[in-house]
Amino acid sequence: MLPPMLSKQRWKGIGGLILIGLIQTACFLGLMTLAKDQLGHEQFSLDLGITSIVLAAIFGLAAARYCERYFAERMAQAYICELRNTVYKHTLALPVSDEALNRGGTLLRLTGDMTPIRNWMVQGIAPLLVLGIWLLAAFIALSQIHWTLLVTAFIPLAFAVLGNFYLGKGLYYSTVSVRRERGRLINATNERLALFKLIRLFNQSGKEQRKFSRSADRLKTRQMRKAHASSLIRGFNEAILLISVLVIVMQGLNLSQAGLIAETYIPVLLVASLYLVNQLRRLSRLYELWTLKKVSEDKLGAFLQRDIVGQQSKRRLPKKAFKVESKGMAVKQRFSPISFVISEQDRLLLRGDQGVGKSSCMEALAGLVPITNGKLRFCGRRSSAIHPSIWAQTVSLVSPELPLLKGTLSSNLFYGARKRSEEFTQQVLATTGLQAYCSDEGNELKIGERGANLPSNLRFRVQLARALLRRPKLLLIDSDVALKSPDIRNMLVDVFNRFDGAIVIAEELEELIALTNGEIKVSASDDAKPSNVVEFPRGMNHELA
């Protein structure tokens, strides 16, 4: 649920806007009253006192206009900051497998969806409060001159409300369509830019450009439909405004000719109407701004209603000996049901052919992939009842799928480190062979995006050290190209001997066979196997198409 737009902190801003509306109304009515009085005199006089009053009123109108925009912007930005933090916090609490976690959609929520809400507060709520006071005062003034002027002004206003309600439906649906297509474009572009090397290597720049052009054309078409709906509303409101001014002035002339009002009211009505037309144009966009805001709120509200992990989970494990138990644990289309027990100090091998789901099993043990069948328990408690923060403190995963962060070596090593101590840190650095890279404080190792600038062996060492500094009770080591290196294997022998906890590794290494005390056998799930396999006769040569 979205945080309330008008909370306790923002009521002060609302009160300030109401005060600004009262000041602007008083200044404007003062000017109109002064003009009427001067027109009633046979000889027009502009002495120093009148000039001072006029200048003060003009300055008051200008200053109030500045304060209106500034206070409205401050109120809007405070709310947007709160809303953005709420959305990002909810994003971090979603399951890793949630389909809402995509770069395009997240970017839209944190930026694109915030703009219409900000516009509604600055260009919608603020003018509605300030100019609403103006309109109320104007209606009262018109009723004091003659009741027919009030009726004449009210009828176009009521017609405008009905027209905006009818035309606004098209704007709402076209806005939803634009937002959806924009999200697809952003997401597709992010994916393609991540594959830039592949595109260049296979010479597919032309193909990708054509795909992007088609997507951009679809977005343009939807944008034009939205522009059509928006322009129709603006044109309709402009016509209503001009008709309102015309009928008020004509009715004033009719009343003056009939002798029902003084002739001095006609110039005042004309000047006031022309001035208010410019101001009321801001109100003419109210329904458009509200519609765009409503689309954003609907999307953000639906996102914030998505289930998050750990809602009813406990934040502490039972005070028992550490044990992980699996009874028929499986992930659909990943791996078949498996049962095992992992106790303290165990050293287990996760065995299975390539592609059967060993990495998925590792991610399930780390809480990154939800299990679809069976049970998984930690210290006797089912995994679904364990809070993600406790799960993250209990299990650490070393995997190529968990990249390094762009920055310094220290920022990567201590990302999420717990119970930091110099002695333990030096032990981990010595075990992983990273001491040499941390010796020069002024020349610390710089790591590029995803650690792409490091060789695979060094990248693995940093990932392992990062996991060890979390002080987990269960260390998971997935398959990695770096495990082919003798140096890395010797380092893992040291880790197997020193680590105070259980270890599961998904790579069968000769150096570690004597240190393992069991294995977990993983096989592919039936629905993950290919339904039809074509076998070619031996000896046949098959040319590539």
HELIX and SHEET records of a PDB file:
HELIX    1   1 LYS A    8  GLY A   40  1                                  33    
HELIX    2   2 LEU A   48  LEU A   92  1                                  45    
HELIX    3   3 ARG A  103  LEU A  107  1                                   5    
HELIX    4   4 LEU A  108  GLY A  112  3                                   5    
HELIX    5   5 MET A  114  TRP A  120  1                                   7    
HELIX    6   6 MET A  121  ILE A  125  3                                   5    
HELIX    7   7 ALA A  126  ILE A  145  1                                  20    
HELIX    8   8 TRP A  147  ALA A  194  1                                  48    
HELIX    9   9 PHE A  196  LEU A  201  1                                   6    
HELIX   10  10 SER A  205  GLN A  257  1                                  53    
HELIX   11  11 TYR A  265  LEU A  283  1                                  19    
HELIX   12  12 LEU A  286  LEU A  304  1                                  19    
HELIX   13  13 LYS A  358  LEU A  365  1                                   8    
HELIX   14  14 SER A  383  ALA A  385  5                                   3    
HELIX   15  15 PRO A  388  THR A  394  1                                   7    
HELIX   16  16 LEU A  409  LEU A  413  1                                   5    
HELIX   17  17 GLU A  422  THR A  432  1                                  11    
HELIX   18  18 GLN A  435  CYS A  438  5                                   4    
HELIX   19  19 GLU A  441  ASN A  443  5                                   3    
HELIX   20  20 GLU A  449  GLY A  451  5                                   3    
HELIX   21  21 SER A  456  LEU A  468  1                                  13    
HELIX   22  22 VAL A  481  LYS A  484  5                                   4    
HELIX   23  23 PRO A  486  ARG A  498  1                                  13    
HELIX   24  24 GLU A  510  ILE A  513  1                                   4    
HELIX   25  25 ASP A  526  ALA A  528  5                                   3    
SHEET    1   A 4 PHE A 335  SER A 343  0                                        
SHEET    2   A 4 LYS A 323  VAL A 331 -1                                        
SHEET    3   A 4 ASN A 373  PHE A 378 -1                                        
SHEET    4   A 4 ARG A 381  ARG A 382 -1                                        
SHEET    1   B 5 VAL A 395  VAL A 398  0                                        
SHEET    2   B 5 LEU A 474  ILE A 477  1                                        
SHEET    3   B 5 ALA A 502  ILE A 505  1                                        
SHEET    4   B 5 ARG A 347  ARG A 351  1                                        
SHEET    5   B 5 GLY A 518  LYS A 521  1                                        
SHEET    1   C 2 GLY A 407  THR A 408  0                                        
SHEET    2   C 2 LYS A 446  ILE A 447 -1                                        
END                                                                             
